[in-house]
Amino acid sequence: MSAASDKIEHCSAQMLLQFPWWASIYLHLRRIETMALPTMAVDGRHLFFNPIFTESLTDRECMGVLMHETAHIALMHCYRRMHREHKRWNVACDKAVNAVLAAAGIKLPKGGVPPANLGVLAEELYEQITPEEMELYCWDVLEPGTAGVAGATGISSEQEWRDALASSRGLMPGYVARLIDEALAPRNNWKELLAQFIHATHRSDARTWSRPSRRVVGFPGWKREPESRLAICIDTSGSVTHETLNVFVSECQAITALTGITAVLISCDAAVTQVVPPGEPFPQELVGGGGTSFIPALKEAELHEPDAIIYFTDGDGEYPKECAYPVLWALTKPHAVPLGEKIELEIGN
C-alpha cells in the first residue's frame, strides 16, 4: 500500500470516529489511486485520489477534502448537472459544498473555491459564478461512467444513493438535513411550473353585467368561470431550433385549450414577425430567423393588456428595462434575466 493510500485509510478512520454520518456515506465509495486527476474527485461510485496531492495535505486537510467529496455525493451533484456546462457546474457545486463544510467547522486546504451562503443550492449558484471564481476550477465532480480512469468499473445509480441517504437519516446533522432534502426532492417539470405561473395570474374576481349581483341591486355579479388573458411571445431567431419551437407551440395549444384562457401569439426575432389573435389557430410555421430583441414583442404584448406574458426563448437578446405586466421567461438554457420570473425547459422530458 502506498503512502497516499495509508493516509487515506488513516483519515477515513478519523472521519468514522469524529463524523459518523459523513463516514456512513463516504464508505460506500470505492477508493482508487490515480495520476489521471490532479486532486480528488468522485463520479457517484468511486473516490479518485492523486497520490502527490494527497501526500501534500496534513491529516486534518486530507479528512476535510474527503468530506468535501462526500458532500458532493450527499447533495447528488454527480447526477444533477443535466444541460449545464461542466466547468461552471463544478465551481457552483464546490461553493455549495464548502458552505456546508464551513458550517461543520471543517478545515480545507488554502486556495479553494470560497463558500457560498449555507442553504443555497448549486443550481442557484450556477448563474452567479464570476470569471474570477472560474479560475479556481477543480475537476472533482464527474458524471457516472465518465472518469476514464484505470480500475474504475460499474456505475452506481442515483436511486442507490437516495436509498443510502434515507437509511442514514438518524445520523444526519441538522445543518445538512434541509439541503439534502432539497437535493432529493423530485425535480420540477417545466410544464408544471408553466401551469403554476398561469394559475397565479388567473383572474378569479372578474365581474360581468350579463349576470347581475343577487346581493347588490344594480351591481354586476361574478363570472361563473375565471378567465386569464395571456400573451405568448416566441423567439423565432436563428438560434432557436425548429424542433424546440414545435414542442413549445404544442404546449401553448394545450394551455389555450383550457377553460377560461385566451391568448394572443406573437412571434419575433429582431422585430415582430407575426401576431395571431385569440381564437385563431396556431400557425404551422413561424416566421423568423434573424437576430434577437425582446423589446418589440413585449411592446406588442402590452397593447393587448394581458394578465401575463410568457416568452419562449434561449435568453440571448436585448431586454427592456421594465414591463408593465408579469413576464415568465421559458428558457431553453440557463440564462440570467433582468425582470420577471423564469423556468428552464427540459425538452424531451
C-alpha positions as CSV (number, residue, x, y, z in Angstrom):
1,M,0.0,0.0,0.0
2,S,1.4,3.5,-1.0
3,A,1.9,6.3,1.5
4,A,-1.0,8.1,-0.1
5,S,-3.3,5.1,0.4
6,D,-2.1,4.8,4.0
7,K,-3.1,8.5,4.6
8,I,-6.5,7.9,3.0
9,E,-7.2,4.9,5.3
10,H,-6.0,6.8,8.4
11,C,-8.1,9.9,7.7
12,S,-11.1,7.7,6.8
13,A,-10.8,6.1,10.3
14,Q,-10.6,9.5,11.9
15,M,-13.8,10.6,9.9
16,L,-15.6,7.5,11.2
17,L,-14.8,8.4,14.8
18,Q,-15.5,12.2,14.6
19,F,-18.2,12.4,11.9
20,P,-20.1,9.1,11.8
21,W,-22.8,10.3,9.3
22,W,-20.2,11.6,6.8
23,A,-18.4,8.3,7.1
24,S,-21.6,6.3,6.5
25,I,-21.9,7.9,3.1
26,Y,-18.2,8.0,2.3
27,L,-17.6,4.3,3.0
28,H,-19.9,3.5,0.0
29,L,-17.3,4.8,-2.4
30,R,-14.6,2.6,-3.9
31,R,-11.2,4.3,-3.5
32,I,-8.8,4.5,-6.5
33,E,-5.3,6.0,-6.6
34,T,-4.6,7.7,-9.9
35,M,-2.4,10.3,-11.5
36,A,-5.1,10.9,-14.2
37,L,-6.8,13.6,-12.0
38,P,-5.0,16.5,-10.2
39,T,-6.5,16.3,-6.7
40,M,-9.5,14.2,-5.6
41,A,-12.8,13.6,-7.4
42,V,-16.0,11.5,-7.3
43,D,-18.2,10.1,-10.0
44,G,-21.0,8.6,-8.0
45,R,-19.2,5.3,-7.4
46,H,-15.5,6.0,-6.9
47,L,-13.3,8.3,-4.9
48,F,-10.2,9.1,-7.0
49,F,-7.2,10.5,-5.3
50,N,-3.9,11.8,-6.7
51,P,-1.0,10.4,-4.5
52,I,1.1,13.6,-4.9
53,F,-1.8,15.9,-3.9
54,T,-2.8,13.6,-1.1
55,E,0.7,13.4,0.4
56,S,0.9,17.2,0.3
57,L,-2.0,17.5,2.8
58,T,-2.0,17.5,6.6
59,D,-4.2,14.8,8.1
60,R,-6.8,17.4,9.0
61,E,-6.8,18.8,5.5
62,C,-7.0,15.3,4.0
63,M,-10.1,14.5,6.1
64,G,-11.6,17.8,5.0
65,V,-11.1,17.0,1.3
66,L,-12.6,13.5,1.8
67,M,-15.6,15.2,3.4
68,H,-15.8,17.7,0.6
69,E,-16.0,14.9,-1.9
70,T,-18.5,13.1,0.3
71,A,-20.7,16.2,0.3
72,H,-20.8,16.2,-3.5
73,I,-22.2,12.6,-3.2
74,A,-24.7,13.5,-0.4
75,L,-26.0,16.5,-2.5
76,M,-26.3,14.3,-5.6
77,H,-24.0,16.7,-7.6
78,C,-22.8,13.9,-9.9
79,Y,-26.4,13.4,-11.1
80,R,-27.9,16.9,-11.2
81,R,-25.8,18.7,-13.8
82,M,-28.1,18.0,-16.7
83,H,-27.5,20.5,-19.6
84,R,-25.2,22.8,-17.5
85,E,-21.6,23.5,-18.6
86,H,-19.3,21.1,-16.7
87,K,-16.6,23.6,-15.6
88,R,-19.1,26.2,-14.3
89,W,-21.2,23.4,-12.6
90,N,-18.1,22.2,-10.7
91,V,-17.4,25.7,-9.3
92,A,-21.1,26.1,-8.3
93,C,-21.0,22.7,-6.6
94,D,-17.8,23.5,-4.7
95,K,-19.3,26.8,-3.4
96,A,-22.4,24.9,-2.1
97,V,-20.3,22.1,-0.6
98,N,-17.8,24.4,1.1
99,A,-20.6,26.3,2.8
100,V,-21.7,23.0,4.4
101,L,-18.1,22.2,5.5
102,A,-17.7,25.7,6.9
103,A,-20.9,25.2,9.0
104,A,-19.3,22.0,10.3
105,G,-16.0,23.7,11.2
106,I,-14.1,21.5,8.7
107,K,-10.6,22.7,7.6
108,L,-9.8,22.7,3.9
109,P,-6.5,23.4,2.0
110,K,-6.0,27.1,1.1
111,G,-6.7,28.4,-2.3
112,G,-10.0,26.6,-2.9
113,V,-13.4,27.9,-4.0
114,P,-14.8,30.3,-1.4
115,P,-18.1,29.0,0.3
116,A,-21.5,30.4,-0.6
117,N,-24.1,31.1,2.0
118,L,-25.3,28.0,3.7
119,G,-28.5,26.7,2.1
120,V,-28.1,27.9,-1.5
121,L,-28.2,25.1,-4.0
122,A,-25.7,24.6,-6.8
123,E,-28.4,25.3,-9.4
124,E,-28.9,28.8,-7.9
125,L,-25.2,29.5,-7.7
126,Y,-24.5,28.3,-11.2
127,E,-25.7,31.6,-12.8
128,Q,-23.8,33.7,-10.3
129,I,-20.3,32.3,-10.9
130,T,-17.8,35.1,-11.7
131,P,-14.9,34.9,-14.1
132,E,-12.5,35.1,-11.1
133,E,-14.2,32.1,-9.5
134,M,-13.9,30.2,-12.7
135,E,-10.1,30.4,-12.4
136,L,-10.4,28.3,-9.2
137,Y,-12.0,25.5,-11.1
138,C,-11.1,22.0,-10.0
139,W,-12.3,18.9,-11.9
140,D,-13.8,16.9,-9.0
141,V,-17.5,16.3,-9.8
142,L,-17.7,13.7,-12.6
143,E,-20.8,12.2,-14.1
144,P,-21.2,8.4,-13.6
145,G,-19.1,6.4,-16.0
146,T,-17.1,9.4,-17.4
147,A,-13.9,9.3,-15.4
148,G,-11.9,7.1,-17.8
149,V,-9.6,6.0,-15.0
150,A,-8.0,2.6,-14.9
151,G,-9.7,0.4,-12.3
152,A,-13.0,2.3,-12.4
153,T,-15.7,-0.2,-13.0
154,G,-19.5,-0.1,-12.8
155,I,-21.9,2.8,-12.2
156,S,-23.9,3.5,-9.1
157,S,-27.4,4.7,-9.8
158,E,-29.0,7.8,-8.4
159,Q,-31.6,5.6,-6.6
160,E,-28.8,3.7,-4.8
161,W,-27.6,6.9,-3.2
162,R,-31.1,8.0,-2.4
163,D,-31.6,4.8,-0.5
164,A,-28.2,5.2,1.3
165,L,-29.1,8.7,2.3
166,A,-32.5,7.7,3.5
167,S,-31.1,4.9,5.7
168,S,-28.6,7.3,7.2
169,R,-31.2,9.8,8.3
170,G,-30.8,9.1,12.0
171,L,-27.2,10.1,12.0
172,M,-27.6,13.2,9.7
173,P,-26.5,16.5,11.2
174,G,-29.2,19.2,11.3
175,Y,-27.1,21.7,9.3
176,V,-27.1,19.5,6.3
177,A,-30.5,17.8,6.5
178,R,-32.6,20.5,4.8
179,L,-30.0,20.7,1.9
180,I,-30.2,17.0,1.3
181,D,-34.0,17.1,1.4
182,E,-33.9,19.7,-1.3
183,A,-31.3,17.7,-3.3
184,L,-33.5,14.6,-3.1
185,A,-36.8,16.4,-3.9
186,P,-38.3,15.4,-7.3
187,R,-37.2,17.8,-10.0
188,N,-39.9,20.2,-11.1
189,N,-41.3,19.5,-14.5
190,W,-41.2,22.7,-16.6
191,K,-44.8,22.2,-17.8
192,E,-46.0,22.1,-14.2
193,L,-44.1,25.3,-13.4
194,L,-45.6,26.9,-16.5
195,A,-49.1,25.9,-15.4
196,Q,-48.4,27.2,-11.9
197,F,-47.5,30.6,-13.3
198,I,-50.7,30.8,-15.4
199,H,-52.7,29.8,-12.4
200,A,-51.1,32.5,-10.3
201,T,-52.1,35.2,-12.8
202,H,-55.5,33.7,-13.5
203,R,-58.2,36.2,-12.6
204,S,-60.8,34.8,-10.2
205,D,-62.5,38.0,-9.4
206,A,-63.9,39.1,-12.7
207,R,-67.5,40.6,-12.7
208,T,-70.0,40.6,-15.5
209,W,-73.2,42.7,-16.3
210,S,-74.6,39.6,-18.0
211,R,-75.1,38.1,-14.5
212,P,-76.4,40.8,-12.1
213,S,-75.5,40.6,-8.5
214,R,-78.1,39.0,-6.3
215,R,-76.9,40.8,-3.2
216,V,-76.5,44.4,-4.5
217,V,-79.1,45.7,-6.9
218,G,-77.5,47.5,-10.0
219,F,-74.1,45.9,-9.5
220,P,-72.5,43.3,-11.8
221,G,-72.2,39.7,-10.5
222,W,-69.3,37.3,-10.5
223,K,-68.5,35.3,-13.6
224,R,-69.1,31.6,-13.3
225,E,-65.7,30.8,-14.7
226,P,-62.4,32.7,-14.0
227,E,-60.5,33.9,-17.0
228,S,-57.0,34.8,-18.0
229,R,-55.7,36.7,-21.0
230,L,-52.2,35.7,-22.0
231,A,-49.7,37.0,-24.5
232,I,-47.4,34.2,-25.7
233,C,-44.2,35.6,-27.3
234,I,-42.0,33.2,-29.2
235,D,-38.4,33.9,-30.1
236,T,-38.0,32.8,-33.8
237,S,-34.4,33.9,-34.2
238,G,-31.9,31.6,-35.8
239,S,-30.5,30.4,-32.5
240,V,-33.8,28.5,-31.6
241,T,-34.2,25.1,-33.3
242,H,-37.3,24.2,-35.3
243,E,-37.8,21.1,-33.1
244,T,-37.9,23.2,-29.9
245,L,-40.3,25.7,-31.4
246,N,-42.7,22.9,-32.3
247,V,-42.6,21.4,-28.7
248,F,-43.4,24.8,-27.2
249,V,-46.2,25.7,-29.6
250,S,-47.8,22.3,-28.9
251,E,-47.7,23.1,-25.2
252,C,-49.2,26.5,-25.8
253,Q,-52.0,25.0,-27.7
254,A,-52.8,22.7,-24.8
255,I,-52.8,25.7,-22.4
256,T,-55.1,27.8,-24.5
257,A,-57.5,24.9,-24.8
258,L,-58.2,25.2,-21.0
259,T,-61.4,26.8,-20.0
260,G,-61.2,30.5,-19.3
261,I,-57.9,31.1,-21.0
262,T,-57.4,33.2,-24.1
263,A,-54.1,34.1,-25.7
264,V,-52.5,36.2,-28.4
265,L,-49.5,34.6,-30.1
266,I,-46.6,36.9,-31.0
267,S,-43.5,35.7,-32.9
268,C,-40.5,37.9,-33.0
269,D,-36.8,37.8,-33.8
270,A,-35.3,41.4,-34.0
271,A,-38.8,42.6,-34.8
272,V,-42.4,41.3,-34.6
273,T,-43.0,38.9,-37.4
274,Q,-46.5,37.6,-36.7
275,V,-49.4,38.3,-34.4
276,V,-52.1,35.7,-34.1
277,P,-55.3,37.0,-32.3
278,P,-57.1,34.9,-29.6
279,G,-59.3,32.2,-31.0
280,E,-57.4,31.8,-34.3
281,P,-55.5,28.6,-34.9
282,F,-51.8,28.5,-34.2
283,P,-49.7,28.7,-37.3
284,Q,-47.9,25.5,-38.6
285,E,-44.8,27.5,-39.4
286,L,-43.4,30.6,-37.6
287,V,-41.6,33.3,-39.5
288,G,-38.2,34.4,-38.3
289,G,-34.5,33.5,-38.3
290,G,-32.8,36.9,-37.7
291,G,-31.3,38.5,-34.6
292,T,-33.0,38.8,-31.2
293,S,-34.6,41.7,-29.4
294,F,-37.3,41.1,-26.8
295,I,-38.4,44.7,-26.7
296,P,-40.7,44.7,-29.8
297,A,-42.6,41.6,-28.8
298,L,-43.1,42.9,-25.2
299,K,-44.4,46.2,-26.5
300,E,-46.8,44.4,-28.8
301,A,-47.9,42.2,-25.9
302,E,-48.6,45.3,-23.7
303,L,-51.0,46.6,-26.4
304,H,-53.2,43.6,-25.7
305,E,-53.4,44.3,-21.9
306,P,-52.7,40.7,-20.9
307,D,-52.8,39.3,-17.3
308,A,-49.4,37.8,-18.0
309,I,-46.8,37.3,-20.7
310,I,-44.9,34.1,-21.5
311,Y,-41.8,34.5,-23.6
312,F,-40.2,31.4,-25.1
313,T,-36.5,32.0,-25.9
314,D,-32.9,30.8,-25.4
315,G,-32.4,34.0,-23.4
316,D,-29.8,35.6,-25.8
317,G,-31.1,39.0,-26.9
318,E,-31.8,42.6,-25.9
319,Y,-34.0,43.1,-22.8
320,P,-36.2,46.0,-21.9
321,K,-35.6,47.9,-18.6
322,E,-39.2,47.1,-17.5
323,C,-42.5,45.6,-18.5
324,A,-46.0,46.6,-17.3
325,Y,-47.2,43.0,-16.9
326,P,-45.8,39.8,-15.3
327,V,-43.4,38.0,-17.5
328,L,-42.4,34.4,-17.4
329,W,-39.2,33.6,-19.5
330,A,-39.3,30.0,-20.7
331,L,-35.6,29.4,-21.4
332,T,-34.1,26.6,-23.4
333,K,-30.8,27.0,-21.5
334,P,-29.6,28.7,-18.2
335,H,-29.6,32.5,-18.6
336,A,-29.9,35.4,-16.2
337,V,-32.9,37.7,-16.9
338,P,-33.3,41.3,-15.6
339,L,-37.0,41.1,-14.9
340,G,-39.8,38.7,-14.4
341,E,-39.7,35.0,-13.5
342,K,-38.1,32.2,-15.4
343,I,-38.2,28.4,-15.9
344,E,-35.7,26.2,-17.7
345,L,-37.2,24.0,-20.4
346,E,-36.1,20.3,-20.5
347,I,-37.2,19.5,-23.9
348,G,-38.0,15.8,-24.3
349,N,-38.6,15.3,-20.5
